[in-house]
Amino acid sequence: MKIDMHCHTREGSPDGKVPIEQYIRMLRNQGFGGMLVTDHDSYGGYRYWKKNIKGDKYQDFLVLKGIEYDTLDAGHILVIMPETIKLRLLELRGIPVQMLIPIVHNYGGILGPAHPCGEKYMSFMNAKAYQRNPDILKEFDFMEIFNACEPQEVNDRAKAIARQYGLPGTGGSDAHKSDCIGLAYTEIPDDVTCESDLIAHIMKGTPMECGGSIYTNTTKEKMGKAKGLFSRSFWVYNKVGGWSKALSRSNKLKKGYVERVEVKKEEKNEQKSD
C-alpha cells in the first residue's frame, strides 16, 4: 500500500493550506491507499477527520495519526503513537529530545527525525542536540530519508545516515499546499490497518520502499539567500513557544499516565457495548 507519511492539513497546521478531505481526495486520485497526518504539534487534522469524515466516506483509504513535534533542541521529530494512546503532551512543543524519546517509548510509540539533514534549527543533524551527543541517533526508531521539500542531495545524506545506523527509512511529501500533495510515498504492507500495525512493522524492520519527486516551490526556495532568516525565525518561534508552554507541559507530564489509563478504560467500555 502506498501512503504519504508526512502530511500537513489546514485543520491542524497553522501553515497548512489544504483541508484534510481535499488531501484525501487528491491522494486517492493519485493511487495512494492512505496517509499519516503529521500536523505541527497538533492532532487537529486527524481529529477533524475522525469526527466529521471517518466511517462515512473514503472507507477504502487509511488515515493514520501522527505528529511533527517541535523539540527544544533537535528540530522536527515525527512521532507515531498507538491508536489507544492520547498523549496530549505532544501538542505542547518545546520538550528536549532526550526527554521526548523515553516519553514516546514508554507509551509504545516510535519516533524519528523529519528532514534530518535540512535547515538549521529545524533538522536534527544541524541541531544542538546532535552536536552535543551524536549517539542520540541510536535511540530513534526510523528516519525520514525522502522529503519532497528537500533537495535530492539532502535526502541522499539522510539515506546514508539511516543506512549507517540501521534505521528504517520513510518518505513523505511534507505538503502544506495542494501542488505538493502526492510527490512522495512510502510502500507499507497491505495488512496495516492502524497505528499499532505500522509501529510493529517499523520496529521489526519490515522493508518499505520510499521515494518520489522533489518539490521546488517551497518558501525557503523562494527566499533564496535569505532563507537563513527563515531558519532563525523558527529558532525564535520555537524558543519562545517552548518557554511559554513550560507550565502546561509540566502539568501534562504529571497527568500522562492517567490519560493512558482513561483511554484503556474507554476501550473496554466500547468492547462491552459491542
C-alpha positions as CSV (number, residue, x, y, z in Angstrom):
1,M,0.0,0.0,0.0
2,K,1.3,3.4,-1.0
3,I,0.9,6.1,1.7
4,D,2.3,9.6,2.3
5,M,4.0,9.7,5.7
6,H,4.4,13.4,6.2
7,C,1.2,15.4,5.7
8,H,0.0,18.9,6.9
9,T,-3.6,19.9,6.9
10,R,-5.4,23.2,7.2
11,E,-7.3,21.9,10.3
12,G,-4.1,21.1,12.2
13,S,-1.1,23.1,11.0
14,P,-1.0,27.0,11.1
15,D,0.7,26.9,7.7
16,G,-1.3,24.1,6.2
17,K,-3.4,25.3,3.2
18,V,-5.3,22.1,2.3
19,P,-8.4,20.7,4.2
20,I,-7.9,17.1,5.1
21,E,-10.8,15.9,3.0
22,Q,-9.3,17.5,-0.1
23,Y,-6.0,16.0,0.8
24,I,-7.6,12.5,0.9
25,R,-9.3,13.0,-2.4
26,M,-6.1,14.1,-4.1
27,L,-4.1,11.2,-2.8
28,R,-6.8,8.7,-3.7
29,N,-6.9,10.1,-7.2
30,Q,-3.1,9.6,-7.5
31,G,-3.3,5.9,-6.4
32,F,-2.4,6.3,-2.7
33,G,-4.1,4.0,-0.2
34,G,-3.5,6.1,2.9
35,M,-1.8,9.0,4.7
36,L,-0.1,9.7,8.0
37,V,-1.3,13.0,9.3
38,T,1.6,14.8,10.9
39,D,0.5,18.4,11.7
40,H,2.8,20.7,13.7
41,D,2.4,20.0,17.4
42,S,-1.3,19.2,16.8
43,Y,-3.7,16.4,16.2
44,G,-6.3,18.9,14.8
45,G,-6.4,17.5,11.3
46,Y,-6.8,13.9,12.5
47,R,-9.4,14.9,15.0
48,Y,-11.4,16.6,12.2
49,W,-11.3,13.5,10.1
50,K,-12.3,11.3,13.0
51,K,-15.2,13.5,14.0
52,N,-16.6,14.5,10.6
53,I,-15.4,12.0,7.9
54,K,-14.5,8.6,9.4
55,G,-17.0,5.9,8.7
56,D,-19.0,8.0,6.2
57,K,-16.6,8.4,3.3
58,Y,-13.4,7.1,1.9
59,Q,-13.5,3.8,3.7
60,D,-11.0,2.4,1.2
61,F,-8.5,5.0,2.4
62,L,-6.4,4.6,5.5
63,V,-5.9,7.7,7.7
64,L,-3.2,7.3,10.5
65,K,-2.5,9.6,13.3
66,G,1.0,11.1,13.7
67,I,2.5,14.4,14.7
68,E,5.5,16.5,13.7
69,Y,6.9,17.6,17.1
70,D,9.0,20.8,17.5
71,T,11.7,19.9,20.1
72,L,13.6,22.5,22.0
73,D,17.0,21.4,20.7
74,A,16.7,18.8,17.9
75,G,14.4,20.3,15.2
76,H,11.3,18.5,13.9
77,I,10.7,14.9,15.0
78,L,7.9,12.6,13.6
79,V,6.1,10.7,16.2
80,I,3.6,7.8,15.8
81,M,1.7,6.6,18.9
82,P,-0.6,3.5,19.2
83,E,-4.2,4.3,18.5
84,T,-5.1,3.6,22.1
85,I,-3.0,6.4,23.5
86,K,-4.0,10.0,23.9
87,L,-0.8,11.8,24.8
88,R,-1.8,15.5,24.7
89,L,1.6,16.4,25.9
90,L,2.8,16.1,22.3
91,E,0.7,19.1,21.4
92,L,2.9,21.3,23.6
93,R,6.1,22.0,21.7
94,G,9.5,22.5,23.3
95,I,10.4,19.3,25.1
96,P,14.2,18.5,24.8
97,V,14.7,15.4,22.6
98,Q,16.4,13.3,25.3
99,M,13.2,13.8,27.4
100,L,10.9,13.2,24.4
101,I,12.4,9.9,23.4
102,P,11.7,8.0,26.7
103,I,8.2,9.5,26.9
104,V,7.3,8.2,23.5
105,H,8.8,4.8,24.0
106,N,7.2,4.4,27.5
107,Y,3.8,4.7,25.8
108,G,4.6,2.3,23.0
109,G,5.2,4.9,20.3
110,I,8.0,5.4,17.8
111,L,9.8,8.5,16.6
112,G,12.4,9.6,14.0
113,P,13.8,12.8,12.6
114,A,11.9,14.6,9.9
115,H,14.1,16.0,7.0
116,P,17.2,15.3,9.3
117,C,19.8,17.0,7.1
118,G,17.7,20.0,6.2
119,E,17.7,23.6,7.5
120,K,19.5,24.6,10.7
121,Y,17.3,24.6,13.9
122,M,14.6,22.6,12.1
123,S,16.6,19.4,11.3
124,F,18.2,17.0,13.7
125,M,21.7,16.7,12.1
126,N,22.0,20.5,12.2
127,A,20.7,21.0,15.7
128,K,22.5,21.4,19.0
129,A,21.3,18.1,20.5
130,Y,23.1,16.1,17.8
131,Q,26.2,18.3,18.0
132,R,26.4,17.6,21.8
133,N,25.6,13.9,21.6
134,P,25.6,12.2,18.2
135,D,24.7,8.8,19.8
136,I,21.2,10.1,20.2
137,L,20.7,8.8,16.7
138,K,20.8,5.2,18.0
139,E,17.7,5.9,20.1
140,F,15.4,6.7,17.1
141,D,13.2,4.1,15.5
142,F,13.3,5.3,11.9
143,M,14.4,8.3,9.9
144,E,12.7,10.2,7.1
145,I,15.1,9.6,4.1
146,F,12.9,11.2,1.4
147,N,11.2,14.5,1.9
148,A,9.8,16.1,-1.2
149,C,10.5,19.6,0.1
150,E,14.3,19.0,0.4
151,P,16.9,18.9,-2.4
152,Q,17.9,15.4,-3.6
153,E,21.4,15.7,-2.1
154,V,19.9,16.4,1.3
155,N,17.8,13.3,1.1
156,D,20.8,11.3,-0.1
157,R,22.7,12.3,3.0
158,A,19.7,11.3,5.2
159,K,19.6,7.9,3.4
160,A,23.3,7.3,4.0
161,I,23.0,8.1,7.7
162,A,19.9,5.9,8.1
163,R,21.9,3.0,6.5
164,Q,24.9,3.7,8.7
165,Y,22.8,3.4,11.9
166,G,20.5,0.7,10.7
167,L,17.3,2.8,10.8
168,P,14.3,2.1,8.7
169,G,13.6,4.8,6.2
170,T,10.3,6.6,5.4
171,G,9.2,9.1,2.8
172,G,6.7,11.9,2.9
173,S,5.8,14.9,0.9
174,D,5.7,17.4,3.8
175,A,3.0,19.0,1.7
176,H,1.4,22.2,3.0
177,K,0.0,23.2,-0.3
178,S,-2.0,21.3,-2.9
179,D,0.7,21.3,-5.6
180,C,3.0,19.3,-3.4
181,I,0.5,16.6,-2.5
182,G,1.4,13.1,-3.7
183,L,5.1,13.9,-4.5
184,A,6.4,11.4,-2.0
185,Y,5.4,7.9,-0.8
186,T,6.2,5.0,1.4
187,E,5.2,1.5,0.5
188,I,3.8,-0.2,3.6
189,P,2.4,-3.8,4.0
190,D,-1.2,-4.2,3.0
191,D,-2.1,-5.7,6.4
192,V,-1.6,-2.3,8.1
193,T,-4.9,-1.1,9.4
194,C,-3.9,1.1,12.4
195,E,-1.0,2.9,14.0
196,S,0.0,-0.2,16.1
197,D,0.3,-2.3,12.9
198,L,2.6,0.3,11.3
199,I,4.7,0.6,14.5
200,A,5.1,-3.1,14.7
201,H,6.4,-3.3,11.1
202,I,8.8,-0.5,11.6
203,M,10.1,-2.0,14.8
204,K,10.8,-5.4,13.2
205,G,12.4,-3.8,10.2
206,T,10.0,-4.8,7.5
207,P,11.4,-3.5,4.2
208,M,9.5,-0.4,3.0
209,E,10.3,1.3,-0.3
210,C,10.1,5.1,-0.3
211,G,10.8,7.9,-2.8
212,G,9.2,10.5,-5.0
213,S,9.8,13.8,-6.8
214,I,11.3,17.0,-5.5
215,Y,9.0,20.0,-4.9
216,T,10.8,23.3,-5.8
217,N,8.1,25.8,-4.9
218,T,8.8,25.9,-1.1
219,T,9.0,29.1,0.9
220,K,12.7,28.6,1.5
221,E,13.4,28.2,-2.2
222,K,11.6,31.4,-3.0
223,M,13.6,33.2,-0.3
224,G,17.0,32.2,-1.9
225,K,19.9,33.5,0.1
226,A,17.6,35.0,2.7
227,K,16.4,31.5,3.8
228,G,18.8,31.8,6.7
229,L,16.4,34.3,8.2
230,F,13.6,31.7,7.8
231,S,15.7,29.3,9.9
232,R,16.5,31.8,12.6
233,S,12.9,33.0,12.8
234,F,11.9,29.4,13.5
235,W,14.5,29.2,16.3
236,V,13.0,32.3,18.0
237,Y,9.4,30.9,17.4
238,N,10.3,27.6,19.0
239,K,12.2,29.0,21.9
240,V,9.5,31.5,22.9
241,G,6.8,28.8,22.3
242,G,8.7,26.3,24.4
243,W,9.2,28.6,27.3
244,S,5.5,29.8,27.2
245,K,4.3,26.2,27.4
246,A,6.6,25.0,30.1
247,L,4.0,25.0,32.9
248,S,1.4,23.3,30.7
249,R,4.0,20.6,29.8
250,S,4.9,20.1,33.4
251,N,1.2,19.5,34.3
252,K,0.7,17.1,31.4
253,L,3.8,15.1,32.4
254,K,2.2,14.6,35.8
255,K,-1.1,13.6,34.2
256,G,0.3,11.5,31.4
257,Y,-0.3,8.0,33.0
258,V,-3.8,8.9,33.9
259,E,-4.6,9.8,30.2
260,R,-3.3,6.4,29.2
261,V,-5.5,4.5,31.7
262,E,-8.5,6.5,30.7
263,V,-8.0,5.5,27.1
264,K,-7.8,1.9,28.0
265,K,-11.0,2.2,30.1
266,E,-12.8,3.8,27.2
267,E,-11.7,0.9,25.0
268,K,-13.0,-1.7,27.5
269,N,-16.4,0.1,27.7
270,E,-16.6,0.1,23.9
271,Q,-15.9,-3.7,23.8
272,K,-18.6,-4.3,26.4
273,S,-21.2,-2.2,24.4
274,D,-20.3,-4.2,21.3
